[in-house]
C-alpha cells in the first residue's frame, strides 16, 4: 500500500471494500476486520485501511448519497458514497467489539483518518452522530493512548470544513452510546443499534436520519466537549464520574485536549467558546506555567487562536459581532497582566515566544488605544526585544507584529517608534533566514502605508536603498514611496536615477515571474505611483514603457486579478494631458480587454472575471 501510487490504488478500492452490507460469503478487508480472531490480523487490516485513507480526500470528495427512486444505473459518486457509509458502519462495529487495547487505538486512528477525508456536507446526516456516539465512551479510558486516539477522532470532527448543522449539534449536545453486552455479537446489530440508542438517532418513517431534532439545544448552552477538554487540564469538573476535581489527564491527553481547544476556538468560537472564555483563560493561567514544555506551547496556541477569533468577531461590520469593545479590553488587560507576558519572556522556549508575538499581532487598534500607557510600553519593549531574538522564527513573528502596530495612529505618529520599527524591518530584509526576509518585505509594505498616511518622507532615501533587494511584497512599498516623492526631491539630479530604477523594477515585476501575487501588487503599485503629479514632469521617460505594459496585461493576461489591477492603474492619471500620446492606445486596450473578458482558461478565475 505504501509503495503503490494513490491514483493506481483507488482503482482497487471496490475490490477491497464493500459498497454496502454484503452476504456473509463476501470477502473484503472489512470481513477480516470484523471476523478475524487474531489481534495481529485485525491490527494489520486497520493499518492497511489507514494507508488507504491517508491522502484520499480528493478521491472521496466525489462521494454523494443516492436519490430516492433512482434508476438501475448507479453513478460512480454514489458507489463511493456507499463505500464511505459502509466504512463508517464497519469501523463503529469494530471499535465496539474490540478488546485489545493496541488494536482499539489503531482502529480509533483509522476512524480519525476516515473523518478527515469524508465529505460530510455531500452526504446525508447521521454519520458524525454515530461516530461521536461511539468515541465518546473512550475519552476517559484508563489507557492514555486510547484517550488520545479518541480525542483525535473528536478533533477531526471539529476540524472538518465546511461545518454542518449536525456537527455543531453533536458538539453541543451529543447522543449517549448504546454499548454492547458481553453476550451480544456486534456484527449482528443494526447501524443505529451499534452506533447509538434509539433516542440518540432520530429517524423518519423511511429510516432517514433527521438530525435537526436529534440534539435540541439552547443558545449559549455550554458544550460537553469544552467541559471534557477543561476537565482533562484539571481545572474544571464535569459530569464524568471517573475524574476528580483538580486531577489532570496524562500529558499526551492534555496536549491533545489543548489542540482540540485550539480547533474549537478557530471554528466554533461563538457557539462553543465565547460563553466559556473565563474558564479557558483560568485554565491558561495555570497551564502556561506547566513544567512540560509541550503543554506550554499548545496552551500558547490556544491563546493565539483566542486572540485571532476575538479580533475577527470584533471586526464584523454586519452587527452580528459576539465581542464588544469592553470584552476585548478585558481580554487584553488580563493576558497582558500574566499569561502572554510569561510566554514572551520565556527564555527557554523560543517557539512559545514566537506564538506570543503572533498573539500581539491580533491586537486591534481601538483596543490598543484603550490600554494603559504602561501596557503600551510593555508591548513595544517586548516586540523590540523579540526582533533581536537568536531564533529566526521569533524575529520574523516580532517584525510582523511591529508592522501591524505601526499602522495604529497613536504609534505611527510617534516618529521614534516608526524609525525604530523601520530599522528592524530593514535589518530583516538582509537576514540570513528566508522566512525573516519574507516577513520583513511584507512588513515594509505596512511601513510605507504608515508613512503615506503621515506623509513623512524623512526616511525615504534610506528605505529606497533596500527596496530593490526583496522582490515579493516590496513592490507595494515601492509604489507608496514613489507616490510620496515631492517635487523638490525629484529635481535633485542624483535622485532621478533611483526613481527610474524603481519604475523599471515595478514594470519588470508586473511582466515576469510565476508568482501572481507579485504581479498584481506590482500593477497596483504602478497605479499608486501614477497618482503623483510631479512624476509627469522633470524629464522622466517612464510613461511609454508603463502604458504599453499595462495595456498588454489588460488585453492578454490569463490571470484576471492582474488584469483588474492593470486596468485600475490605467485609471489613475488625473488629467487627459498625463496620458500624452498614449491616450488612444489606452482606450484601445481597455476596449479590447472588455471584449475578450469572456475568454477564461481557468475556471477558478470566474469570480475575478
N, C-alpha and C positions, 0 to 999 in steps of 0.2 A: 504494500500500500504506500509506504513512504517513497519507494523508488519510482512508482508509476506516476505519470503525468496526470494532473487532475482532470484535464479535458478527456483523456482516454478513460480514466476511472469512472467518470459519470456515465459513460455508456453501459457500464456493467451494473449500475445500481438496481435496475429492475430484476436482474438475476440474483442479486444478493439480498434484496429487501422486499418484503411483501407490500402490495399496494392496497391492503385491506385484510380483514380476518380470513384466513385460508383453512382448508381442511387439514386435519392432523398429519396426513402423509406428506404435506408440502414441506420441503426442506429449504430453509433460508438461515441467515445469521440469527434472526430472531428466534427461530426454533432452538438453536443451540443456547441462546441467552436464557431462555425460559425453561428448557428441559435438561440441559447438561448437568449431571450430578456432580461434576468435578469443579471446584472453585477455580482451578487453573484454567479450565476451558472457558468458564464464564468471564474470567479476567481477560483472556485472550480476545474473546468476542467484543467485550467493551472497549478494548484498546483499538481493535480494528474499526469500530464504529466512530471512535473519537477521531482517528486519522481520516476517515471518510468525511466527517462533518467539518473538520477544520478547513477553512478556505472554500466552503461550499455555498457561501451566501449568494453569490451571483447565480449559481445554478438553482438554488431553492427559491430565489426571488420570483421564479416563474409560477410557483405553486398557487393554486386557487381551488375553491370548492366548486363542485358541480352544481348546476342549477337543477331545480326540480323538473321532472318531465323531459329530461334530456333524451336526445335521440340515441340510436345504437352506437354512434361514433363518440369515442371518448378522447377529448383533446389531450395532448401531452401534458399541459399545465395542470389538468385535473388529476392525471396519473401521479404527477409529482406531489400534488396536494394530498392525495390518498396515502402516499408513502410517508409524508410528514405526519399525518394524523396517526397512522399505524405505529410510527416510531414513538410518538408521544404515549400512545396507549401501552405499547410493549415495555418501554422503559419505566413507566409508572408501575406496571405489574412487577417488573423485575426488582425495582427498588423495595417494594413492599415485601417481597418474598425473600430477599437476600439476608443470609445470616452470617456471612463472612464480612468482617469489617473492611478488609482490604478491597474486596470486590465491591462492597457498598460505596466506598469512597470513589472508586473508579466509575461506578455507574452514575453517581451524582455529578462527576466531572463530565461524563458523556451527556447527561441531561443539560448541563450548563452550555456545552457546545451546541446542542440542538436548539436551545432557546436563543442563543446568539445569532443563529443563522436562519431562523424561521420567520417568514413574513406574516406576522400575526394580523397586520392590517388588511391582508388579502384573504384571510381565512375566516370562517365563521367563529364566533367567540366560544369559549369553553376550554380551549387548550391550556391557557395560562392558569385558569381557575384550578384545573386538575393538577397541574404541576405544583402550584403553591400549596394546595391541599396536602399533597404527599410530602413535600420537602419540609413543611413547617414542623413536622414531628421530630425532625433531626437537629433543630437549631440548638437544643440543649443536651445533645447526646453526650454520653460520658467520654467518648473518644474525640480528641481535639481535631483530628483530621476529618472526621465525619462532620463535625460542627463547621469547620472552614469550608468544606465542599458544599454543604447545604447553603451557607451564606453566599457562596459564589454563584449558585443557581439563582438565588433571590436577587443578587446583584445584576445578573444577566437579564432578569425580567425588568428590573428598574431601568437599566441602561438601554433597553430596546427603544428605537426610534423608527418611525413616528409612534408616539404613545397612542394607546387606545383607551376607550372608556373602561373596558374590562380590567386593564392593568391598574388604572387608578383605583377602581373599586376594590380590587384584590389587595392593593397596598393598604388601603384604609381599613377594610373590614374583610378578612379572609374567611373562607369556609373552614369548618373543623373536619379533619380527615376521618374516614371510617377505616379502622385498622383491621387487618385480617386476624382471625383467631388461629391458634396453632393447628387445628384440625381442618382448616379451610385451604383449599387449593387456589392460590391467587390467579392462576391461569384460567380458572373456570368462571371468575367473576366478570360481570359486565363492566364496561368502561366506567359508568357512573358509580357502580358499587366499589370498584377498585380505587377510584380517584376522588371520592368524596361521598358524603352522606346524601340521602335524598333531599335533605333540607338545604344542602350547600350548592346543589346544581339544579337550577330551575329549568324545566323542560316544557315545551308546548305539547300539544296533542300528537304532533308528528315526531316527537323526540328531539326537536331542535332546541339548542340551549338559548334561553332568553336571559342574558346576563344583566339587562337593565334593572331587573327586580331581584337579582340574587343577593346583592350586597347593599341594602339601603343604608345610607349614612347621612349624618347631619353636617352642614357646613361648619368647618372649623374643628371637626372631630379629630382627636389625635390618632396617629397611625400606630398600629401594633408593631410595624416594622421599625419605626423610630424607637419605640419602647424597648424592643429587643436589642438594638444597637447600643442605646444608652445603658441598658442593663448589663451588657457584656463589658462595658467600660467601668462598671462597678459604682455608678453614681446615681442610679435610679432603680427602684424595684418594680418589676412588672407582675402580672398575674401568674407568671410561670412559677410553679411550686418548687423547682429544683435549684433555684438560685437565691441566696440570702442577700440581705441588704449590704452593699459596700463590697461584695466579693466579685472581683473581676474574672472574666473568662481567661483562658490561656492566651499567651501573647499572639500566636497566629490568628486566633479568633478575634482578638482585639483589633489587629491590623485589618482583617477582612471587614470587620464592622465599621471601621473608620473609612475604608474605601467605599462601602455601601452608603455611608452617610454622605460622602462626597458626591456620589452619583444622585442620591435623593435630593441633595441641595441644588444641584445643577438642573435636574429635570422636573422636580416636583416641589420647588421652593414654596410656592403659595399654598397649595392644598395640604402639604405634609409638614414642612419645616417651620414656616413662619410662626405658627402657634406654639412651637416648642423651642423658640430661639433662646430664651433664658436658660433652659435646661441644657441646650447644646453648648452655650458659652460657659456655663458652670463646669461642664464636662471638659472643655478645652483648657480651662484654667488649671485643672488638675493634670490633664494628660500631657500638656506641653512641658511639664517638669518630670515626666516619667523617666525612669532610669534607662529604658530601652530606646535607642536612637531611632529605630524604625517606627515605633509607635509615635514618637515626637514628630517625625517627618510627616506621617499620614494625618496626624492631628493638625499640622500646619496646612496641609492641603484642604482639609475640611474648612479651616478658617479662610483660606483663599477663595474656595467655592462660595462661602457665605458672603464675603465682600463683593464678589463678582455678581452674584444673584441679586443682592440688595441694590447694587448700582443699576443693573438692568431694569429692575422693578421701578426704581425711583425715576428713571429716565423715560418711563412710558408717558406718552403725550395724550393718550385717549381717555384719561380719567379713571383707569382701572388699576392704578398702582396700589399695591398692598403695603407699601412702605412710605411713611411720612417723613418730613424733614426732621421732626423731633426724634423719631425712631432711628434714623440714620445717625443723628448726632449722639444719641445714647450708645449706639453700637460702637462708633469710632472712639468715643470717650472711654468706653470700657476696654476695648482691645489695646488702645494706646496707653492704658494705665497698667498693663500687665502682660497678657499673653503675646501680643505682637512684638512688644519690646524684647521679651525673652527670646523670641525667635530670631530677631535681627541682631541681637548682641551675643548669640551663642557662638563661642569661639571654636568649638569642636565639631560643628555640624554645618558645613558650607551649603549643602542642599537646603537646609532649613532657613538659612539666611536669604538664599535666592527666593524661596517661597514667600518669605516676609516682604521682600521688595515687590514681588508680584501682587501681594495684598495691597500695598500702598499705591500701586498703580491703579487700583479700583476706587480710589478716593475721589468723590465728586467735589467740584469747585465750590458749590454752595455750602456743602458740609464743611469743607476746609476753612472757609471764611468764618464759620460759626465757632470753630475750635478756638481754644485759648491761645494766647501768644506763646506760652511755654510748649504747647503741643506743636505749633508751627516750627519752633526752633528744634524740637526733638526730631521731627520728620526730616527736616533739611539736613541736620547734622548726621543722622544715621545714613541717609542716602548718599551724602558726600563721602562718608567713610566707606560704605559698601562699593562705591565707584572705584575705590583703590584696592579692593579685595584681591587676595592672591588667586582666588579661583575665578576662572573666566566667566562661568555661568552666573556668579554673583555680580560681577561687574556689568554684564550685559543686562541683567534684570534691574539693577540700580540705575543705569543710564536710561533705560526705557521709562522707569518711574519718574526720573527727573524731567524727561522730555514731556511727560504728561503734566507734571506740576508747573512747568514753565509757561503753560498756556493759561494758568489761573491768573486773573487780573492782578490780585494783590502781590503775586510773585513776579509776573512779567514786568511790572512797573518798578521792581527793585533791580536797578542796573547791576548791582554787585552779585545778586543771585543769578541773573542772566549771564553775566560774564563768567562766573564760576561754572555754571552749567555748560556754557559753550566750551570752556576749557576741557571739561571731562569728555564731552562729545567729540571734540577734535582729537583728543588722545585716543578715544575709542576707535576712531577711523584708521589709526595706524596700529591698532592692537594686533598681536600675533594670531589671535583667535578669530576665525572667520565668523563665528556666532556673534562675537562682540562687535565686529566691523559691520555686520548686517544691522544689528540693533542700533548702532551709532549712526548709520546712514539714515535709518528711519527717523531717529531722534533729531537728526539735523533738519529734516523737513519740518518737524514741530517747532524747532528753534527759529527757523526762518519765518514760520507763520507768526510766532510771537513777536519777532522783530517787525514784521509787516504791520501787525496790529498797533505796535507802539510807534512805528515809523522811526525807529532808532537805527542809524546807519554807522555808529561809531566802530563797530566790529566787522563791517562788511569786507574790508580789504583782507583781514586775517582769515575770515571764513572762506572767501572765494578761492584762496590758495589751496584749500583742502577739498573743495567740492569735486574736483576732477579725478580724485583718487578712488572714489567709490561710485560704482555705476548704478546700483539698484535703486534705492529710494532717493538718492541725492538730486535727481532731475527736478523733483518738485521744489527743492530748496533753491536750485539754480534759477528757476523761473521766478520765485519770490524775490530773490536778490536782484535780478535784472529789473524787476518791476520797481524796486525801491531806489534804484540809482538816480541821483539828481543830476541836473544839467551841469552843475559846477564840476561834478566828478567826471562826467562824460567828456568834458572839454579838456581834461588832462590827457596829453598825448601818451603818457606812459600807461594809461588805463585802457586805451582803445583796443589794444591787442588782447587784453584779458576778456573784454566784452565780446569781441569777435570769436575768441576761442570758446566762450561759454555758449554762444549761439550755435556754433558748429557742433558742440557736444550734444545739445538738445536735438539738433537735426539728425545727428548720427544715431542717437538712441531711439528716435521715433521711426527710423527706417531699417534698423538692423537688429538681429538677435531674435531668439525664440521666446523670450520672456514677454508676454503680452502686457503684464503689469508695468514693466519698464516703458514699453512703447506708448501706452495710453497716458501714463504720467508725464512722459516727455511732451506729448501733444498738449496736455493740459498746461504744462509749464510754458510752452511756446505762447499759448493764448494769454497766460498771465503776463508774460514779458511784453506782449504787444499792447497792453494797456498803458505802458509808459510812453507818453507822447514825446519825451526827449529823445527816444531811440530812433525816431524817424528823421532826425537831423544830424548834423555834425559829421557828415560824410560816411556814415556806416552803409555797408553794401550787403546787408543780410536779407533784404526783402525778397530778392529773386529766388534764392535757394529755399527760403521758408515757404513762400506761397506755392511754389511748384511742388514741393514735398507734400504739403497739406492737401493740395488739390488731388494729387495722385492717390493719397491714402483714402480720401473721401470717396473716390470713384472705384478703386480696385481692391482695397484691402479686405481680407476674408473675415477679420475679427471686427464685429460691429461696435464694440466698445471703443476700439481705437478710432473707428470712423466717426463715432459720436464726438469724441474729444477733438479730433481733427476739424470737424465741422464747427464745433464750439470755438476753437481757436480762430477760424476764419471770420467769425462774427465779432471779434474783439476790437479791430481798428475803429476808432471813434468817428472818423470822417471819410468822405469819398476820396479826399486827397491822399490819405495814408495808404490807400490801395495802389496808387500810382498807375503804372502801365499794366498792372496785373488784375485790374478790375474785371475785365471781360473774361480772363482766364478763370477767376474765382467763380463768377456767375456760371460759366460753362461747367466747371467741375461740380458745383452744387446741383445743377440740373441733371447732369449725367449720374451723379450719385443717387439722387432721388429716383431716377428712372430704373436703375438696376438694383434698388434696395430689396427687391423681391428675390434676388438670387442669393441663396443661402446654402453653403457647403456643409455646415454643421448645424444639426437641429438644436444643439444646446445654445446657439446664438439667437434663438427665436425671440426671447424676451427683449434682447437688445435691439433686434431688428425692428 
